Amino acid sequence: MFRFDAKSGYYLYPEAEGAADLRLRMNRGSTYEDNVLPRDDISVIKHGLKIPVDAECYESFVERVKTREQEFMKTFTEMQ
């Protein structure tokens, strides 16, 4: 992110539990000086691709993964 001077980024990972997105903010200050505060201008959003864990067979798993991939991509296409 810093290489391209980006103010926001995504951490993408496989998710089995169905957790909601989490916004992580960069800190300003240092723990040594005891003045740590979150920055409002730089953040990373942790966004998971939900992997189905209860499919009855491989074909069902494939269909569910396709659906989850579409949901995953929808998050990014709605932003534009």
N, C-alpha and C positions, 0 to 999 in steps of 0.2 A: 504494500500500500504506500509506503513512504517513497519507494523508488519512483512511483508514478504520481506522487503527491495526491493520492486519493483520500477522501475524507470518510468514506464508508467502504466496507468490504463484506464478504460472506465467507463463512466457514461451512463447507458442505460435507455431510457425512451420512452413512447409513444409520437409520433409526429403527429400532424394533419396538419401542415403548409408546411412540406417538406423542412425544413431548412437544410443547409449543416452542415457537421461535424464542430465542433469547438474545437480547441486545447487550453486548459487552462494550464498555467504554474504556478508553485509554485514561490512565491517571495523569494528573499534573502534580508536580511537587515530588517530595521524597519522604520515605519513612524515617530516614535519619533526622530530618529537620521537623518531622511530625506535622507536615502541611499537605498531606495527600488529599486531593479532590478530584472527582471525575470530570473529564473534559466533555463538553457538549458537542464539540465540532468533529470528533473522530470516534468512530465506533465500528464494531464488527458484529454482524448478525449471524448467529449460529442457527443453521437451517438444515433439518434432516430429511432424507428420503426414507419414508416409512416402508420398511420391508415386512411383508406379510409372514407371520410365523405359524398360522393355523390352517394352512391350505390342506385340503384332503388328498390332492394328487398334484403331479407336476403341471398338468394343463391348467388347473385352477390357480396354481402359484403364478404361472406365466400371465394369465389374464389379470390377476390382482396386481402384479408388478406393473403391467402396462397402465392400469388405472392410476396407481400411485405415482408413476412417472409423469403422467399428464397433470395430476394435482401439483406435483413438485415444480414442473415447468410453468404452471399457471401463475405461481407466485412471482416469477420474474417477468412474464409477459404483461402482467397487469401494471407493473411499475412504469412501463414506457408510455 
